[in-house]
């Protein structure tokens, strides 16, 4: 059996279907029931149905649906997944993008530290220097061991010298006469404990011939600015501040005032203040 397709008839069917779809898209899905010859409506568009009678007009419901095929939607929405390629580039048409790419990557100074006592303390009497309170970390490097500055790998490998700036304000209370107070830098290392690594003392103007002397009720400021060479410390070494006094009893005692005392450690190669801020040097 030979079957011949009438392409002209198929074309007319397609045109008819398209025309019907266009009519419904233009006039809505209730196009047929909106025809007053099919469904009688009042002036407001309401369907005329009467209660209590057996023969009302037929209610026409149009079985029309709007279908969206995969073929039609794919022509509108691109669902193809596209992989990103790196580096990603951004294209701008007739526009310029001003980006500030300056990022402050300044790292904290591994050397700098500023310590002070957290409270007033008496200076112990004795022949040996004893460590004093220097436990309040005001800025910079924290303390691995309380009251001590410890040499880390970073500090040693920087190959820099350390600058110690120390201020200790102390007062002597006694019924009369004068007393004595002495101070030091204590170094602890694998070789042992050196309580007299560096030593310092003031001399009272009231007792000029006695090193370390301080008069009754006198207040002195011991101020030290010293450089510790890199060759004199190793990783794991630590430094602390020591003190000793000639008197410490109920009526004679020496007190270190916390608020007026500090210990600042900085890189000796840097020209910085007591808070590790760069100092401006005017050229001569």
Secondary structure, DSSP 8 states (H G I E B T S, - for coil): ------HHHHHHHHHHHHHHHHHHHHH-TTTTTT-TTTS-B-TTS-B---TT-S---------------HHHHHHHS--------SS-----SS---------------SS-EEEE-SS-EE--BSSS-EE----EEEEES--SSTT-EE--HHHHHTT--EEEEEEEEEEEE-SSSEEEEEEEEEEEETTEEEEEEEEE----SSSTTSTTEEETT-EEEEEEEEEE-GGG--TT-EEEEEEEES--SSS-EEEEEEEEEEEEEEETTS-B-TTS-B------
